[in-house]
Amino acid sequence: MFIYQKIKSLVVDPDGIYYLGPKGSFSHEVALKIQGENYVEQDSISSVFAAVNKNNGIGVVPIENNREGPVNDTLDNLFHEDEIYINKEIEMPIRLVLAGSSYTKITSETKVYSHNHAIQEAKRTLQKLGITRVIPVDSTSRAAILAKEENALAICSEFAAKIYGLKVIKSDIQDGINITKFAVISNNITLEGDRSVVLFTVPHKPGGLFRVLQSFYERNINLTMIYSRPLKEIPWRYYFYLEYEGRYMDELMQSMKSNVEEIKFKGSFSFLYDNARF
């Protein structure tokens, strides 16, 4: 086979389920859907990947939002961390609330904290409320902590508001349908599932990407996600993140291999649902 002759079985919660914290983040809420005993917060997506590598654990990271697109830190870590794979995905509807430690009249000077994605996802609502002083922080749960400490407001989840004792001032402030996909990652590769992910680079010449995509067209395989990200070591060169319908296919990987400079298969997976064990 192109990757491994023998695939290890996926271990459940060997040394922890690691997620982007602090407590109360959407990643925390998703991590709790996986049965385990030890949920460990991390201060960045890169730290989640590092903890999974070091401790043979399971990680939960956001990978794409239907309104704001891919989470670049997750894509970049998947490209650079060769021994980490996607085993499952979880789709979570994102419901945002405006919350504070005490009710304050909302004015143009009202200070509001949140993650930049959440700020963008509630942009129209914030404009209608006349809120202009919005301060980005590294997570919605960090925003809830700051709102508690500074008697300010936060755009966060109802879950975070409850954890930090905030009063919900306005519910469902997200602009329309808002869904984030989260990836469950580990050091174990899986080759069965409804979707698969492959990362690759192509020669810097006409038709480089076309020849790769042709392998999918010729096999009638549908693509569900494709993004390009810069190769930080080489200016103006890119790697591609591609998700397609179906399981690992050795023949497909061999066809792609003949048209790429570098290729990394990152796992086949299905969607995970509440109270899941895998």
C-alpha positions in Angstrom: 0.0 0.0 0.0 1.0 3.6 -0.5 0.9 4.5 3.2 0.8 1.6 5.7 0.6 -2.2 5.4 -1.1 -2.4 8.8 -3.4 0.1 10.5 -3.5 0.5 14.3 -6.8 0.6 16.0 -7.8 4.0 17.4 -7.4 4.2 21.1 -10.1 6.1 23.1 -8.8 8.7 25.6 -5.4 7.1 26.2 -4.0 10.1 28.0 -6.5 12.9 27.5 -8.8 14.7 25.1 -7.1 18.0 24.3 -9.0 21.0 23.1 -8.6 24.7 22.5 -9.5 26.4 25.8 -10.2 28.0 28.1 -13.1 26.0 29.5 -16.3 27.0 27.9 -15.0 27.3 24.3 -16.9 25.7 21.5 -14.0 23.2 21.2 -14.6 22.3 24.9 -18.3 21.8 24.2 -17.5 19.5 21.2 -14.8 17.6 23.2 -17.4 16.7 25.8 -19.4 14.9 23.1 -16.5 12.3 23.1 -16.7 9.8 26.0 -13.6 10.2 28.1 -12.4 10.9 31.6 -9.7 13.5 31.2 -10.4 16.7 29.2 -7.4 19.0 29.0 -7.5 22.6 27.8 -4.7 24.1 25.7 -3.9 27.7 24.9 -3.6 27.4 21.1 -4.4 25.0 18.3 -0.7 24.3 17.9 -0.6 23.3 21.5 -3.4 20.8 20.9 -1.3 19.2 18.1 1.8 19.2 20.3 -0.1 17.6 23.2 -1.5 14.9 21.0 1.9 14.1 19.6 3.6 14.1 23.0 0.9 12.1 25.0 -0.7 9.9 22.3 -3.9 11.6 23.1 -6.9 12.7 21.1 -7.4 16.3 20.0 -10.4 18.4 19.0 -9.8 21.4 16.8 -12.0 23.6 14.6 -11.3 23.2 10.9 -13.9 25.1 8.9 -16.9 27.5 9.4 -19.5 27.7 6.7 -19.5 31.6 6.9 -15.8 32.4 7.6 -14.1 29.5 5.8 -11.1 27.4 7.0 -9.3 27.7 10.3 -5.8 28.3 9.0 -3.9 27.2 12.1 -5.5 23.8 11.9 -4.7 23.4 8.2 -1.1 24.5 8.7 -0.6 22.1 11.7 -2.0 19.2 9.7 0.4 20.0 6.9 3.5 20.2 9.2 2.7 17.4 11.7 3.2 14.3 9.6 2.1 11.8 12.3 -1.3 13.4 13.1 -4.4 12.4 11.3 -8.1 13.2 11.2 -10.2 10.3 12.5 -13.7 11.9 12.8 -15.4 15.1 12.1 -18.2 16.8 14.2 -20.5 19.5 12.8 -21.7 21.9 15.4 -24.3 24.7 15.0 -22.8 27.8 16.4 -25.3 29.8 18.5 -23.8 33.1 19.8 -25.1 35.2 22.7 -24.2 38.6 24.0 -23.5 38.3 27.7 -22.1 40.3 30.6 -21.6 40.1 34.4 -24.3 42.8 34.9 -26.7 44.5 32.6 -25.3 47.6 31.0 -27.0 49.9 28.6 -25.5 49.2 25.2 -23.9 52.3 23.6 -21.2 52.9 21.0 -18.7 52.9 23.8 -19.7 49.5 25.2 -16.7 47.2 25.3 -17.3 43.8 23.8 -14.8 40.9 23.6 -14.8 37.9 21.3 -12.9 35.7 18.9 -12.5 37.3 15.5 -14.5 34.6 13.8 -17.4 35.1 16.2 -17.2 38.9 15.7 -17.5 38.4 11.9 -20.3 35.9 12.4 -22.3 38.4 14.4 -21.4 41.5 12.3 -24.8 42.5 11.2 -26.3 42.1 14.6 -23.5 44.2 16.2 -24.2 47.0 13.7 -27.9 47.0 14.4 -27.1 47.3 18.2 -24.8 50.2 17.5 -21.8 48.3 19.0 -18.5 49.5 17.5 -15.9 48.9 20.3 -15.3 45.2 19.7 -12.0 43.7 20.9 -10.7 40.4 19.3 -9.2 37.8 21.7 -8.0 34.2 21.1 -11.3 32.4 22.0 -14.9 33.1 22.9 -14.3 31.6 26.4 -11.4 34.0 26.9 -13.9 36.7 26.0 -16.3 35.5 28.7 -13.5 35.6 31.3 -12.6 39.1 30.4 -16.2 40.2 30.4 -16.5 38.8 33.9 -13.2 40.5 35.1 -13.8 43.9 33.5 -17.6 44.2 33.8 -17.7 44.2 30.0 -19.6 42.2 27.4 -18.7 39.0 25.5 -19.9 37.3 22.4 -19.7 33.7 23.4 -21.8 30.5 23.7 -24.5 30.1 26.3 -22.3 27.2 27.6 -19.5 29.7 28.3 -21.8 32.3 29.8 -23.1 29.7 32.3 -19.7 28.5 33.3 -18.5 32.0 34.1 -21.7 33.3 35.6 -22.6 35.8 32.9 -26.1 37.0 32.2 -27.3 36.5 28.6 -28.4 39.9 27.3 -29.3 38.8 23.8 -29.5 35.3 22.3 -28.9 34.0 18.8 -26.9 37.0 17.6 -25.2 35.1 14.8 -26.0 36.2 11.2 -28.1 33.3 9.7 -27.0 29.7 9.5 -23.7 29.2 11.3 -22.0 25.8 11.5 -18.4 24.9 12.4 -16.7 21.6 11.6 -14.4 20.2 14.2 -11.8 17.5 13.5 -11.0 14.7 16.0 -7.3 14.1 15.6 -4.8 11.5 16.8 -1.5 9.7 15.9 -3.5 6.8 14.4 -4.5 6.8 10.7 -7.9 5.5 9.6 -8.6 4.4 6.0 -12.4 3.8 6.2 -15.1 6.5 6.2 -17.3 8.7 4.2 -14.8 11.5 3.6 -11.0 11.7 3.2 -8.4 14.4 3.4 -5.2 14.7 1.4 -2.6 17.6 1.4 -0.2 18.2 -1.5 2.0 20.5 -3.4 2.2 20.7 -7.2 4.9 21.7 -9.6 5.1 25.4 -10.4 4.1 25.2 -14.0 0.9 25.4 -16.2 -1.6 22.7 -15.5 0.0 21.6 -12.2 -3.2 21.6 -10.2 -5.4 20.6 -13.1 -3.5 17.3 -13.5 -4.1 16.5 -9.8 -7.8 17.3 -10.0 -8.2 15.3 -13.2 -7.5 12.1 -11.1 -10.8 12.8 -9.2 -12.8 13.7 -12.3 -11.7 10.5 -14.1 -12.9 8.4 -11.1 -16.2 10.4 -10.6 -15.1 11.4 -7.1 -16.7 14.6 -5.7 -14.6 17.2 -3.9 -16.2 18.7 -0.8 -13.5 21.2 0.3 -10.3 22.6 -1.3 -8.1 25.5 -0.1 -4.7 26.7 -0.7 -2.3 27.9 2.0 1.2 29.5 1.6 4.3 27.5 2.1 6.0 29.7 4.6 9.4 28.5 3.7 9.0 29.4 0.0 7.5 32.8 -0.9 4.5 32.7 -3.3 4.3 28.9 -3.3 1.3 27.0 -1.8 0.1 23.7 -0.5 -3.4 22.5 -1.1 -5.9 21.0 1.4 -8.4 18.8 -0.3 -11.3 16.8 1.1 -13.2 14.3 -1.0 -16.2 11.9 -0.7 -15.1 8.3 -0.1 -12.5 6.2 1.7 -8.8 5.8 1.1 -8.0 4.5 -2.4 -4.5 3.3 -3.1 -5.0 3.6 -6.9 -6.1 7.2 -6.5 -3.1 8.1 -4.3 -0.8 6.5 -6.9 -2.3 8.6 -9.6 -2.0 11.8 -7.6 1.6 10.9 -6.6 2.7 11.0 -10.2 1.5 14.6 -10.5 2.6 16.2 -7.2 5.8 17.2 -5.5 4.7 16.2 -2.1 1.6 14.4 -0.8 0.2 13.6 2.7 -2.8 11.5 3.2 -4.4 12.6 6.5 -7.1 10.0 7.0 -10.6 8.8 6.1 -13.4 9.5 8.5 -17.1 9.6 9.2 -19.1 12.1 11.2 -19.2 11.6 15.0 -22.4 12.2 17.0 -23.3 12.8 20.6 -21.9 10.5 23.3 -19.6 8.8 20.8 -16.8 6.3 21.4 -14.5 5.2 18.7 
